[in-house]
Amino acid sequence: MVEILVKTSQTTLKHPNDTLKKTPREQEIIRTNLSDYTMKTFNLILVLLFLSSCYSQQNPAGIYRSKEADFGFFITTIELKNDHQFNYEFSGDLVHRKLSGIYQLKDHHLYLKFNKNKRETESQNDSLTTEEIISGNYHNHDLNCENNIDYHLKYKIRGHKLFAYRTDNKPARKSKIYTHKKKFLFFGSHWKNKRNYLKKIK
């Protein structure tokens, strides 16, 4: 009788881990569900990033400023307004220019057209002030045309950043930046070529 009870208890008792074991079919179903969930999450992230990028392309309004000072001095600030007007400020050393104009968007590109042509002084008042005459409140950019759009400056829009184009209509890859970071162990500040851009700050 005792032997029968022992055998019965041995057949009914199971190791706790036995309840966690899955059949190969169940394991395959779990792996498939996890894979589907991962792909759906990844696709959702891509869609959100795409929509965010499209929104920034359609409505780039805001203030953009140089991430680094060109040649250690010059900072460019561009304010894009909702009515397609913009304010442009270029400052550094003894230069301080404030200009305005209109902008247009086309295929992820931003086109800026100043209210004044090349070397024509723009005044914020009815007449030129001494400061505007001394600082030279004008620009040196030729009027160009692309996609039936007249412009003086062209930028590539990527997210919340503006990447400038050179006068030959090629992307400005790098600019000369003055950095205080040590290049070697015993050397301090130095010049280096680094890709610069305007970053949206507001």
ZAGU-979652 format. One line per field, with one value per atom (N, C-alpha, C): chain; residue number from 1; residue in one letter; atom name; x, y, z. Coordinates in steps of 0.001 Angstrom, whole numbers, plus 500000, padded with zeros to 6 digits. Atoms other than C-alpha are relative to their C-alpha. Layout:
<recs>
unit <- c(A:...)
pos <- c(NUM:...)
code <- c(A:...)
site <- c(CA:...)
xx <- c(X:...)
yy <- c(Y:...)
zz <- c(Z:...)
</recs>
This chain:
<recs>
unit <- c(A:A:A:A:A:A:A:A:A:A:A:A:A:A:A:A:A:A:A:A:A:A:A:A:A:A:A:A:A:A:A:A:A:A:A:A:A:A:A:A:A:A:A:A:A:A:A:A:A:A:A:A:A:A:A:A:A:A:A:A:A:A:A:A:A:A:A:A:A:A:A:A:A:A:A:A:A:A:A:A:A:A:A:A:A:A:A:A:A:A:A:A:A:A:A:A:A:A:A:A:A:A:A:A:A:A:A:A:A:A:A:A:A:A:A:A:A:A:A:A:A:A:A:A:A:A:A:A:A:A:A:A:A:A:A:A:A:A:A:A:A:A:A:A:A:A:A:A:A:A:A:A:A:A:A:A:A:A:A:A:A:A:A:A:A:A:A:A:A:A:A:A:A:A:A:A:A:A:A:A:A:A:A:A:A:A:A:A:A:A:A:A:A:A:A:A:A:A:A:A:A:A:A:A:A:A:A:A:A:A:A:A:A:A:A:A:A:A:A:A:A:A:A:A:A:A:A:A:A:A:A:A:A:A:A:A:A:A:A:A:A:A:A:A:A:A:A:A:A:A:A:A:A:A:A:A:A:A:A:A:A:A:A:A:A:A:A:A:A:A:A:A:A:A:A:A:A:A:A:A:A:A:A:A:A:A:A:A:A:A:A:A:A:A:A:A:A:A:A:A:A:A:A:A:A:A:A:A:A:A:A:A:A:A:A:A:A:A:A:A:A:A:A:A:A:A:A:A:A:A:A:A:A:A:A:A:A:A:A:A:A:A:A:A:A:A:A:A:A:A:A:A:A:A:A:A:A:A:A:A:A:A:A:A:A:A:A:A:A:A:A:A:A:A:A:A:A:A:A:A:A:A:A:A:A:A:A:A:A:A:A:A:A:A:A:A:A:A:A:A:A:A:A:A:A:A:A:A:A:A:A:A:A:A:A:A:A:A:A:A:A:A:A:A:A:A:A:A:A:A:A:A:A:A:A:A:A:A:A:A:A:A:A:A:A:A:A:A:A:A:A:A:A:A:A:A:A:A:A:A:A:A:A:A:A:A:A:A:A:A:A:A:A:A:A:A:A:A:A:A:A:A:A:A:A:A:A:A:A:A:A:A:A:A:A:A:A:A:A:A:A:A:A:A:A:A:A:A:A:A:A:A:A:A:A:A:A:A:A:A:A:A:A:A:A:A:A:A:A:A:A:A:A:A:A:A:A:A:A:A:A:A:A:A:A:A:A:A:A:A:A:A:A:A:A:A:A:A:A:A:A:A:A:A:A:A:A:A:A:A:A:A:A:A:A:A:A:A:A:A:A:A:A:A:A:A:A:A:A:A:A:A:A:A:A:A:A:A:A:A:A:A:A:A:A:A)
pos <- c(1:1:1:2:2:2:3:3:3:4:4:4:5:5:5:6:6:6:7:7:7:8:8:8:9:9:9:10:10:10:11:11:11:12:12:12:13:13:13:14:14:14:15:15:15:16:16:16:17:17:17:18:18:18:19:19:19:20:20:20:21:21:21:22:22:22:23:23:23:24:24:24:25:25:25:26:26:26:27:27:27:28:28:28:29:29:29:30:30:30:31:31:31:32:32:32:33:33:33:34:34:34:35:35:35:36:36:36:37:37:37:38:38:38:39:39:39:40:40:40:41:41:41:42:42:42:43:43:43:44:44:44:45:45:45:46:46:46:47:47:47:48:48:48:49:49:49:50:50:50:51:51:51:52:52:52:53:53:53:54:54:54:55:55:55:56:56:56:57:57:57:58:58:58:59:59:59:60:60:60:61:61:61:62:62:62:63:63:63:64:64:64:65:65:65:66:66:66:67:67:67:68:68:68:69:69:69:70:70:70:71:71:71:72:72:72:73:73:73:74:74:74:75:75:75:76:76:76:77:77:77:78:78:78:79:79:79:80:80:80:81:81:81:82:82:82:83:83:83:84:84:84:85:85:85:86:86:86:87:87:87:88:88:88:89:89:89:90:90:90:91:91:91:92:92:92:93:93:93:94:94:94:95:95:95:96:96:96:97:97:97:98:98:98:99:99:99:100:100:100:101:101:101:102:102:102:103:103:103:104:104:104:105:105:105:106:106:106:107:107:107:108:108:108:109:109:109:110:110:110:111:111:111:112:112:112:113:113:113:114:114:114:115:115:115:116:116:116:117:117:117:118:118:118:119:119:119:120:120:120:121:121:121:122:122:122:123:123:123:124:124:124:125:125:125:126:126:126:127:127:127:128:128:128:129:129:129:130:130:130:131:131:131:132:132:132:133:133:133:134:134:134:135:135:135:136:136:136:137:137:137:138:138:138:139:139:139:140:140:140:141:141:141:142:142:142:143:143:143:144:144:144:145:145:145:146:146:146:147:147:147:148:148:148:149:149:149:150:150:150:151:151:151:152:152:152:153:153:153:154:154:154:155:155:155:156:156:156:157:157:157:158:158:158:159:159:159:160:160:160:161:161:161:162:162:162:163:163:163:164:164:164:165:165:165:166:166:166:167:167:167:168:168:168:169:169:169:170:170:170:171:171:171:172:172:172:173:173:173:174:174:174:175:175:175:176:176:176:177:177:177:178:178:178:179:179:179:180:180:180:181:181:181:182:182:182:183:183:183:184:184:184:185:185:185:186:186:186:187:187:187:188:188:188:189:189:189:190:190:190:191:191:191:192:192:192:193:193:193:194:194:194:195:195:195:196:196:196:197:197:197:198:198:198:199:199:199:200:200:200:201:201:201:202:202:202)
code <- c(M:M:M:V:V:V:E:E:E:I:I:I:L:L:L:V:V:V:K:K:K:T:T:T:S:S:S:Q:Q:Q:T:T:T:T:T:T:L:L:L:K:K:K:H:H:H:P:P:P:N:N:N:D:D:D:T:T:T:L:L:L:K:K:K:K:K:K:T:T:T:P:P:P:R:R:R:E:E:E:Q:Q:Q:E:E:E:I:I:I:I:I:I:R:R:R:T:T:T:N:N:N:L:L:L:S:S:S:D:D:D:Y:Y:Y:T:T:T:M:M:M:K:K:K:T:T:T:F:F:F:N:N:N:L:L:L:I:I:I:L:L:L:V:V:V:L:L:L:L:L:L:F:F:F:L:L:L:S:S:S:S:S:S:C:C:C:Y:Y:Y:S:S:S:Q:Q:Q:Q:Q:Q:N:N:N:P:P:P:A:A:A:G:G:G:I:I:I:Y:Y:Y:R:R:R:S:S:S:K:K:K:E:E:E:A:A:A:D:D:D:F:F:F:G:G:G:F:F:F:F:F:F:I:I:I:T:T:T:T:T:T:I:I:I:E:E:E:L:L:L:K:K:K:N:N:N:D:D:D:H:H:H:Q:Q:Q:F:F:F:N:N:N:Y:Y:Y:E:E:E:F:F:F:S:S:S:G:G:G:D:D:D:L:L:L:V:V:V:H:H:H:R:R:R:K:K:K:L:L:L:S:S:S:G:G:G:I:I:I:Y:Y:Y:Q:Q:Q:L:L:L:K:K:K:D:D:D:H:H:H:H:H:H:L:L:L:Y:Y:Y:L:L:L:K:K:K:F:F:F:N:N:N:K:K:K:N:N:N:K:K:K:R:R:R:E:E:E:T:T:T:E:E:E:S:S:S:Q:Q:Q:N:N:N:D:D:D:S:S:S:L:L:L:T:T:T:T:T:T:E:E:E:E:E:E:I:I:I:I:I:I:S:S:S:G:G:G:N:N:N:Y:Y:Y:H:H:H:N:N:N:H:H:H:D:D:D:L:L:L:N:N:N:C:C:C:E:E:E:N:N:N:N:N:N:I:I:I:D:D:D:Y:Y:Y:H:H:H:L:L:L:K:K:K:Y:Y:Y:K:K:K:I:I:I:R:R:R:G:G:G:H:H:H:K:K:K:L:L:L:F:F:F:A:A:A:Y:Y:Y:R:R:R:T:T:T:D:D:D:N:N:N:K:K:K:P:P:P:A:A:A:R:R:R:K:K:K:S:S:S:K:K:K:I:I:I:Y:Y:Y:T:T:T:H:H:H:K:K:K:K:K:K:K:K:K:F:F:F:L:L:L:F:F:F:F:F:F:G:G:G:S:S:S:H:H:H:W:W:W:K:K:K:N:N:N:K:K:K:R:R:R:N:N:N:Y:Y:Y:L:L:L:K:K:K:K:K:K:I:I:I:K:K:K)
site <- c(N:CA:C:N:CA:C:N:CA:C:N:CA:C:N:CA:C:N:CA:C:N:CA:C:N:CA:C:N:CA:C:N:CA:C:N:CA:C:N:CA:C:N:CA:C:N:CA:C:N:CA:C:N:CA:C:N:CA:C:N:CA:C:N:CA:C:N:CA:C:N:CA:C:N:CA:C:N:CA:C:N:CA:C:N:CA:C:N:CA:C:N:CA:C:N:CA:C:N:CA:C:N:CA:C:N:CA:C:N:CA:C:N:CA:C:N:CA:C:N:CA:C:N:CA:C:N:CA:C:N:CA:C:N:CA:C:N:CA:C:N:CA:C:N:CA:C:N:CA:C:N:CA:C:N:CA:C:N:CA:C:N:CA:C:N:CA:C:N:CA:C:N:CA:C:N:CA:C:N:CA:C:N:CA:C:N:CA:C:N:CA:C:N:CA:C:N:CA:C:N:CA:C:N:CA:C:N:CA:C:N:CA:C:N:CA:C:N:CA:C:N:CA:C:N:CA:C:N:CA:C:N:CA:C:N:CA:C:N:CA:C:N:CA:C:N:CA:C:N:CA:C:N:CA:C:N:CA:C:N:CA:C:N:CA:C:N:CA:C:N:CA:C:N:CA:C:N:CA:C:N:CA:C:N:CA:C:N:CA:C:N:CA:C:N:CA:C:N:CA:C:N:CA:C:N:CA:C:N:CA:C:N:CA:C:N:CA:C:N:CA:C:N:CA:C:N:CA:C:N:CA:C:N:CA:C:N:CA:C:N:CA:C:N:CA:C:N:CA:C:N:CA:C:N:CA:C:N:CA:C:N:CA:C:N:CA:C:N:CA:C:N:CA:C:N:CA:C:N:CA:C:N:CA:C:N:CA:C:N:CA:C:N:CA:C:N:CA:C:N:CA:C:N:CA:C:N:CA:C:N:CA:C:N:CA:C:N:CA:C:N:CA:C:N:CA:C:N:CA:C:N:CA:C:N:CA:C:N:CA:C:N:CA:C:N:CA:C:N:CA:C:N:CA:C:N:CA:C:N:CA:C:N:CA:C:N:CA:C:N:CA:C:N:CA:C:N:CA:C:N:CA:C:N:CA:C:N:CA:C:N:CA:C:N:CA:C:N:CA:C:N:CA:C:N:CA:C:N:CA:C:N:CA:C:N:CA:C:N:CA:C:N:CA:C:N:CA:C:N:CA:C:N:CA:C:N:CA:C:N:CA:C:N:CA:C:N:CA:C:N:CA:C:N:CA:C:N:CA:C:N:CA:C:N:CA:C:N:CA:C:N:CA:C:N:CA:C:N:CA:C:N:CA:C:N:CA:C:N:CA:C:N:CA:C:N:CA:C:N:CA:C:N:CA:C:N:CA:C:N:CA:C:N:CA:C:N:CA:C:N:CA:C:N:CA:C:N:CA:C:N:CA:C:N:CA:C:N:CA:C:N:CA:C:N:CA:C:N:CA:C:N:CA:C:N:CA:C:N:CA:C:N:CA:C:N:CA:C:N:CA:C:N:CA:C:N:CA:C:N:CA:C:N:CA:C:N:CA:C:N:CA:C:N:CA:C:N:CA:C:N:CA:C:N:CA:C)
xx <- c(500840:500000:500863:499090:502856:500680:499347:504582:499067:500971:501408:499871:500118:501124:501227:498754:504768:500021:500016:504406:498990:501035:501221:500481:499509:502859:501094:498923:505847:499454:500578:503629:499231:500812:501527:500823:499178:504285:500862:499196:506075:500959:499041:509093:499399:500591:508129:500343:499600:510079:499235:500738:507964:498821:501151:505058:500403:499525:507252:500445:499534:508332:498912:500930:506758:500341:499775:506309:500665:499390:508251:499007:501019:505026:499692:500281:504303:501163:498818:507869:500053:500014:507554:498959:501057:504291:500474:499497:505953:501025:498984:508925:499377:500681:506601:499304:500694:504537:500985:498982:507665:500581:499468:509014:499021:501032:505716:499906:500081:505616:501186:498796:509202:499901:500127:508506:498964:501038:505319:500507:499438:507130:500994:499003:509971:499324:500719:507557:499296:500655:505660:500998:498957:508897:500371:499676:509732:498919:501116:506279:500009:499963:506551:501151:498863:509990:499711:500344:508706:499007:500991:505695:500629:499316:507916:500838:499179:510254:499128:500907:507346:499461:500533:505950:501046:498939:509304:500263:499819:509511:498874:501145:506009:499901:500093:506275:501342:498666:509921:500120:499950:508973:500745:499219:511338:501291:498715:514752:501124:498861:517905:501299:498732:521444:501163:498807:524926:500373:499589:525974:501404:498650:529596:500243:499654:531087:501022:499058:532722:501227:498730:536389:500111:499943:535766:499312:500589:533840:498539:501239:530814:498863:501201:527359:498869:501163:524365:498730:501296:520827:498898:501113:517725:498685:501339:514169:499006:501006:511567:498610:501335:508054:498948:501076:504738:499487:500490:503944:501051:498939:507059:500940:498995:509027:501090:498913:512392:500854:498993:514913:501344:498668:518591:501004:498993:521391:501338:498631:525104:500896:499244:527338:501299:498718:530892:501089:498937:533982:499373:500593:533020:498813:501096:530320:498702:501318:526655:498949:500953:524179:498640:501376:520415:499221:500706:518477:498678:501300:515008:499656:500417:513214:498891:501021:510924:500679:499437:511528:498953:500856:510137:500591:499585:510271:499740:500163:510801:500920:499216:511890:501080:499090:513484:501074:499063:515253:499322:500466:514914:500692:499465:515347:499719:500127:515999:500276:499821:515543:499906:499969:516577:499162:500762:514529:500875:499054:517648:500913:499075:519938:501424:498606:523663:500557:499338:525477:499049:500957:522274:499737:500136:522087:498537:501361:518963:499962:500147:517758:498761:501138:515496:499087:500763:514303:499782:500233:513291:501304:498706:516910:501106:498881:520294:500556:499360:521776:501518:498533:525480:500498:499606:525718:499834:500244:524197:501004:499012:526592:501363:498687:529659:500060:499980:528712:499756:500275:527588:498847:501182:524038:499535:500285:524078:500535:499495:524894:500764:499171:527251:499611:500460:525127:499292:500640:524166:498602:501348:520559:500050:500027:520100:498563:501337:517162:500071:500086:516225:498558:501410:512885:499046:500788:511511:499902:499946:512452:501254:498851:514677:500473:499478:516979:501428:498630:520174:500760:499394:520828:499138:500704:519934:500491:499676:519783:499281:500628:519052:499351:500701:516410:500077:499925:517065:499626:500477:514983:499871:500000:515529:501351:498701:518794:499984:499838:519737:501458:498655:522763:500176:499811:524138:500569:499397:525049:501021:498986:528107:499504:500380:528052:499942:500056:528644:498874:501186:525400:500346:499620:527238:499914:500120:526682:501312:498820:529069:500330:499676:530729:500562:499336:532985:500366:499547:533949:501058:498909:536857:499468:500507:536031:501173:498976:538129:499536:500388:538068:501021:499139:539465:500425:499623:539774:501448:498601:543330:500116:499776:544519:500941:499074:547413:500098:499929:548412:500457:499409:550423:499579:500432:548629:498564:501327:545593:499124:500954:543200:500632:499499:543506:498833:500996:541673:499764:500270:539930:498809:501109:537594:498899:501113:534194:498711:501270:530760:499148:500794:528705:498607:501377:524984:499258:500856:522188:498996:500879:520217:498829:501197:516680:500073:499889:516745:498670:501291:513152:498912)
yy <- c(498783:500000:501250:498858:502337:500213:499901:501571:500637:499446:502451:501496:498580:505842:500757:499355:506681:500151:499934:505829:501028:499047:507891:501424:498647:510930:500381:499721:510644:500337:499742:510655:501302:498782:513638:501245:498836:515947:500344:499518:518080:501065:498940:520317:501351:498684:524048:500501:499528:524707:499332:500713:522165:500807:499194:524622:501133:498910:527208:499515:500543:524900:500109:499864:525496:498970:500913:523186:500759:499303:523979:500861:499221:525162:501285:498811:527542:500985:499139:528869:500732:499371:529539:501106:498982:531449:501233:498882:533582:500795:499314:534374:500798:499297:535317:501259:498844:537620:501096:499022:539300:500686:499424:539792:500985:499103:541295:501280:498831:543617:500929:499195:544758:500754:499358:545489:501108:498979:547384:501224:498889:549482:500787:499353:550196:500817:499278:551171:501237:498853:553447:501128:498990:555225:500682:499425:555700:500957:499143:557130:501303:498788:559560:500914:499194:560698:500648:499451:561155:501143:498941:563165:501231:498875:565299:500760:499363:565940:500781:499310:566826:501275:498809:569233:501106:498988:570969:500585:499483:571265:500971:499184:572707:501253:498863:575004:500197:499833:575972:501241:498746:579147:499822:500052:579890:500785:499297:581296:498980:500893:579584:500790:499322:580408:499044:500806:579213:499192:500849:576283:500387:499545:577504:501317:498722:580900:499767:500121:580972:500860:499313:581923:500541:499597:582297:501312:498676:585570:500098:499642:585483:499015:500772:584309:500455:499707:584096:499596:500279:584310:500310:499831:583834:499734:500164:584351:499832:500282:582740:500203:499709:584073:499182:500796:582391:500598:499344:584950:500019:500141:583934:501206:498957:586966:499526:500402:586659:501201:499048:588681:499282:500600:588021:500889:499251:589049:499296:500518:588590:500906:499166:589794:499309:500500:589440:501024:499020:591559:501397:498663:595045:499983:500125:593736:499683:500274:593868:500393:499739:593526:499423:500426:593336:500232:499930:592543:499251:500662:591329:499613:500433:589694:498976:501044:586861:498660:501332:583112:499083:501011:580174:498623:501382:576405:499176:500878:573813:498795:501240:570161:500028:499994:570463:501077:498890:573665:501299:498690:577123:501069:498937:580122:501360:498675:583581:501074:498867:586734:501285:498759:589997:501085:498879:593147:500919:499186:594874:499120:500732:593801:500128:500028:593274:501405:498762:596142:501191:498933:598177:500014:499896:599440:500004:500059:598551:500716:499253:600833:499531:500345:599979:501204:498758:603622:500655:499275:606178:500458:499567:607286:499206:500764:605702:500638:499518:605969:499887:500054:606481:498579:501379:602949:499138:500788:601497:500331:499613:603462:499403:500510:602429:498475:501467:598770:499416:500506:598455:499023:500849:597154:499554:500495:595348:498578:501356:591948:499956:500158:590696:498774:501209:587907:500347:499815:587749:499386:500550:587115:498805:501228:583552:499545:500535:581570:498482:501463:577936:499599:500423:576192:501187:498775:579581:500821:499249:581018:500858:499093:584086:499994:500068:583962:500537:499586:585303:498947:501048:582511:498746:501282:578831:499091:500921:576326:498675:501315:572635:499813:500220:571883:498520:501376:568763:499995:499947:568404:501440:498633:571535:500670:499438:572438:500548:499404:574626:499864:500182:573674:500902:498982:576435:499401:500309:576242:501078:499048:577886:500778:499178:580430:499185:500865:577595:498978:500838:575957:498580:501272:573128:500126:499918:572251:500417:499576:573969:498902:501158:570931:500388:499648:572509:501471:498628:575894:500024:499899:577098:500431:499779:576918:500121:499834:578162:499274:500797:575717:500143:499934:575845:498614:501353:572075:499723:500303:570784:498985:500914:569194:498884:500975:567449:500241:499937:567007:501371:498762:570246:501223:498881:572430:500367:499512:574591:500282:499618:576481:499899:500130:575919:500091:499958:576139:498588:501286:573191:500161:499992:572521:499075:500742:571418:500390:499697:571143:500871:499065:574064:500134:499842:574706:500906:499183:576814:499076:500860:575132:500808:499333:576014:500118:499765:577597:500440:499535:578813:499795)
zz <- c(500000:500000:500000:499934:500866:498663:501310:497561:498988:500939:495657:500193:499714:497407:499533:500437:496708:498495:501464:493004:499510:500397:492780:500174:499737:494373:499019:500960:492018:498633:501318:488959:499959:499998:490064:500232:499725:491324:498806:501110:488720:500491:499666:488861:499619:500310:488966:498612:501325:485764:498876:501038:483929:499497:500407:483904:499068:500854:482133:498642:501277:479352:498945:501120:475950:498945:501112:473070:498862:501146:469872:499233:500705:468281:500743:499192:471189:499957:500081:471098:498665:501323:467387:499928:499980:467929:500764:499203:470637:499226:500798:468391:498865:501092:465533:500508:499423:467773:500388:499624:469132:498777:501234:465620:499382:500544:464444:500825:499120:467467:499776:500241:466853:498685:501304:463186:500024:499918:463983:500762:499225:466596:499158:500856:464171:498899:501054:461386:500551:499382:463781:500249:499777:464714:498692:501302:461025:499522:500422:460323:500788:499169:463252:499589:500446:462115:498653:501319:458559:500124:499815:459713:500632:499369:461938:498984:501028:459007:499019:500935:456702:500621:499341:459262:500049:499954:459648:498632:501351:455861:499648:500356:455544:500863:499097:458534:500707:499411:459140:500877:499251:461031:501321:498779:463884:499835:500012:464714:499914:500219:463454:500210:499715:464573:499753:500260:463658:501234:498886:465795:500477:499686:465638:499274:500629:464816:498893:501118:461376:500267:499770:461670:501432:498610:465374:500315:499784:464905:499565:500688:462603:500283:499680:463623:499083:500844:461285:500741:499380:462664:498993:500951:460515:500726:499442:461707:498854:501016:459446:500600:499495:459916:499246:500601:459130:498701:501213:456403:498889:501011:454374:499940:499885:455475:500961:499117:457178:500382:499548:459146:500032:500113:458535:500725:499247:460882:499896:500105:460253:500835:499081:463067:500404:499546:464288:499749:500097:464865:499910:500168:463520:499039:500968:461173:500725:499439:462102:498964:501078:459257:500348:499790:459617:498711:501275:456458:500109:500016:455568:498571:501328:452675:500087:500063:451629:499710:500245:451545:499378:500606:449600:500258:499782:450051:498751:501158:447351:500156:499958:447613:501078:498844:451067:499902:500119:450044:500441:499554:451544:499163:500854:449222:500658:499406:450688:498959:500908:448632:500812:499234:450241:499319:500553:449784:499149:500753:448464:499162:500842:445654:500539:499573:445943:500195:499597:447733:500139:499710:448129:501508:498541:451693:500412:499463:453631:501339:498761:456384:500742:499161:459293:500221:499828:459272:498634:501243:456676:499358:500512:456322:500669:499472:456887:501265:498783:460344:499848:500036:461031:500204:499735:462392:498757:501208:459205:498915:501011:457025:500323:499591:459035:499902:499992:459455:498622:501339:455844:500008:499892:456102:498610:501351:452763:499882:500229:451282:498688:501198:448569:499179:500677:447109:498683:501301:443437:500012:500138:442451:499059:500793:441189:499792:500267:439864:499898:500036:440409:500235:499896:439944:499910:500184:438803:501286:498748:442210:500018:499871:442522:501453:498633:445524:500062:499728:447057:500791:499191:449545:499948:500075:449498:501126:498908:452346:499786:499973:452649:501365:498741:455296:500359:499514:457328:501477:498623:460456:500456:499464:462520:499750:500336:460803:498573:501318:457833:499583:500531:455733:498779:501034:453508:498714:501300:449814:499663:500428:448317:498782:501153:445493:498713:501180:442982:500086:499817:444192:500463:499400:445926:501521:498539:449591:500648:499237:451972:500999:499174:453480:501358:498748:456084:500011:499829:457454:501093:499051:459529:501360:498653:463243:500966:498967:466147:501251:498845:469033:501123:498823:472554:500472:499616:472737:499583:500280:472885:498873:501106:469673:500417:499447:471363:501505:498549:474971:500501:499524:475227:499196:500819:472676:500346:499622:473356:498802:501040:471065:498610:501373:467323:499026:501064:464003:499478:500646:462417:499057:500952:459513:500515:499432:460721:499290:500639:459190:500918:499205:460373:499402:500446:460139:500949:499148:461541:500688:499221:464315:500535:499508:465296:501514:498564:468755:500619:499485:469025:498966)
</recs>
